[in-house]
Amino acid sequence: MTAVITSAAASDTGHVRSANEDSGYAGRCLFAVADGMGGHPAGEVASSITINTIAQYDILESPDRLAEVLGNAVHEANEAIRKRTEDDSSTCGMGTTLTAALWSGYSFAIAHIGDSRAYRLRDGRLHQITDDHSLGNLVAGAPSALAPIVSRYLDGRADRSPDLILREAAPGDQYLLCSDGLTSVVSHAEIHEILSSASSPDQAISQLIDLANRLGGPDNITVILVNVDAVPRATKAPPGMLGATA
């Protein structure tokens, strides 16, 4: 039985930010969300460099090479950020989160650094696959004002390695990749309700972004929903580039 992978995706500036510093990519084998660091210079440049770099790895690989290939892609993206900051002093200090998934059949690898997230909906249960790299998770008892601060992200420094996760999907699974513009205001329960009740992936994406905006839209919102089927459904071309990269 062969997995059929389809996706829906969108990116929105939200109601507070003047520009979209998120970038995303939804292809055939590769899906990724990068959130340029708010408050840092050129966050949209860092996220765009990262997505443009790893998008070159949207090719079918054997399952046993997924983690290696995706890890190499992230390393290359981090190097590209380093080179850009060396060439252009105005971008020094820029950074971005990244949550990316590379698929081969039912096998997939996730590379994750920062506080964007990946979720799985299976058999009616929503599970957060990734752990936020934030001070709240790193330091016990961190003050509430400091807890959301991202502790790891891509900024060109050599020690910026991602978590690499290998998983097996099942028919009927849904996988959500999103920036924290969604999860900072939309709860786990609300995400679960929308993914479980939406009539289509596109409707789910629209409802998630609409809800984040109704709750204030304090940040850019990028959402990718990956569906795993055993048989083909009506498909359309992959969404491609999103946000600042688009």
N, C-alpha and C positions, 0 to 999 in steps of 0.2 A: 504494500500500500504506500503510495507516494503522497507526501504532504503538499497541499496547495496553499501557498502563502499569498494573502492579499492585504492591502492596507488602505487606511484613510488618514489624512493628516491636514493640519492647518496651524497657522501661527497668527497671533493677534497682538497689537501693541498694548492693549489694555487702556485704562482710563487715566493713568497718572503719568507714565513715561511719555516723553516727547518723541521717542524713536524706538524701533524694535532692535534690541541688542541680541535677541535670540537668533540662532540659526538652526535649521533642521534639514534632514534628508530622508526621504522615503523612496527606496529603489526597489529592486527585485530580490536581492539577498541581504541588503544592508539597510538598517534604519538607525537614525541617530538624532539626538537633541543636544545642542550646545548652548549654554546660557552665558553670554558675555557678562563679566562681573560688573554689576551696578556700582557706581562710585569710583571705579577704576577708569583710567583713560583708555579709550579705544576698545571697549568691551565688544562692540560689534565687529571690529577687525579681528580680534582673537577668535570669536566664535565662527566667523566666516572662513578664516584660514583653516581652522580645525575641520570644519565640515567639507570644504573643498578638497582638503588633503585626504581624508578618509573615504570620501565618495569614490575615489579611484579604486578602492578595494571592493566595489560592488560586483563581485564575480563569484561564480560557484566554486567552492572549495570542498575538499573532502572533509568529513566531520572531524577527523583526527588532527586537522590543521587549523581549525577555526580560532582557537585561543591564540595560537602563535601568530597567525596572520593579523588578527585584530589587535593584538598587543603591539606588533610592528607598526601598524597603521597609526596607533595613538602615539607611539614614540616619534614617528615621522612628523605628525602634526605638532607635537611639542617642540621639535627641532625647528619646524617652520616658524613657529611663534618666536623662538629665540633669535633666529636669523632676522626676522622683521624688526624686532626691538633693537638689534645691533645696527641695522641700516637706517632706522627712523626713530630718533630720540623721542619724538612726540608720542610714541606707543609704549615707552618703557613703563612697566608696571601693569600692562594689560594682562587679562587672564580670562579663562572660561571654564565652565564645567563641561562634562561630556558623559552622556549615557548612550551607548551604541550596542546594537545587536547584529550579529552576522549569522546567517542561516544556511544550513545545508540539509534539506529534507526536514526531518523532525528534530534534528540536532541544531543547537545554536549556542553561541558564546556571547556573553555580555562584557563589555569594558565600561567601567564606571569610575568617575572621579568627580567629586563635588556633591551638590545637593539636588540635581535633577534626579528623576526616579524611574524605575521600571517596576511594573506590577503584572501579575498574572491572575486572570479570572478563569477558574476551572471548577466545574461542577457546582456553580453558584457561590464559590468562595473566592474572595479577593485577597491576594497575598502580595505584600511588598517584597520584591526580590532583592533590591539594593538597600544598602545602609547609607544614610546621609553622612558625608564627611563634614561635620560641623562641630563647633566647640561644645555644643550641648551633648553630643555623643562622645566627645573626646575627653572632656573634663567633667567629672562628677560634681554636681552642685554649681555649675557655671551660672552666673547671673542671667536672668531671663533676657536682658537686653543684649547679652553677648552670645547666648546659646545658638541663635540661628547663623552666626558668622561662619562662613565656609572655611574649613581648615586645610583642605587639599583641593587643588585645581591645576589646570594646565597654564603655565606662564613662562615656559622655556627653561626653567631650572631642571637640572639633571635628575633630581630625586622625585620628580612628579610622575610616579608610576600609578596606573589604575588598578582597581580590583578587577580580576578576570574570573568570570563565572561560567561554567559549562552546565547546560541543562538539556533535557529532552522534553519536547512538547507532546501533546496528545491532541487527537482530532477534537475540535470544538473549543480549544483554548483561545483566549484573547490576551494579548500582551499590550500594555499601555506604557509608552515612553512619554515623559512630560517634563517641562521645566517647572521650577518652584513657583512660577506665577500662577499655576493651577493649585498646587498642593498647599501653598501658604494660606489660602482662603477656602478651598473646597475640601471637606472632610473625607476621610476614608469611607465612611458610610454613604456619603453623597456620591462619590465616585462609583461605589459598588451599585447603588440604585440605578444610576444612569446607564452603566455598562450592561446591567442585567435586563433593563426594560426597553432600551432604545430599539427601534425597528430596523436600523441599519447602522453600519459603522460610521457613515457620514453624519447621520443624525446624532449618534453618540458624541462625536467630536464637536458638533455644533452646540449641543446641550452643555457639554463640559465648559466650553469657552464662554457661552452665554451666562452660565451660573457664576463663573469666576468674575465676569464683568459686573453682574448684578451685585456681587459682594464687594464691589469697590474697584476691581481691576487694578490693584496697586503695582503690578509688574507685568512685563511681557508674558504671554501665555503661548506655549508651543506644545502641541499634543499629537502623538502618532499612535494609531491603534492598528495592531497587527493581528489578523485572524488566521487561524490554522484549520484547514478543512481536509477531509480525505478525498473529496470529489470537487471538481471545479464548480464555481458559481459564476454568475455574470460578473465579468471583471472589466476594469478600465485601466488605462495607462497609469503607472505609479505616479504619485504626486510630484516627485522630484525634490527640488530645492525649496526651502521655506525660510521665511523671516529675512534677516539681514543678508543672507547669502542669495536669496532670490532677487 
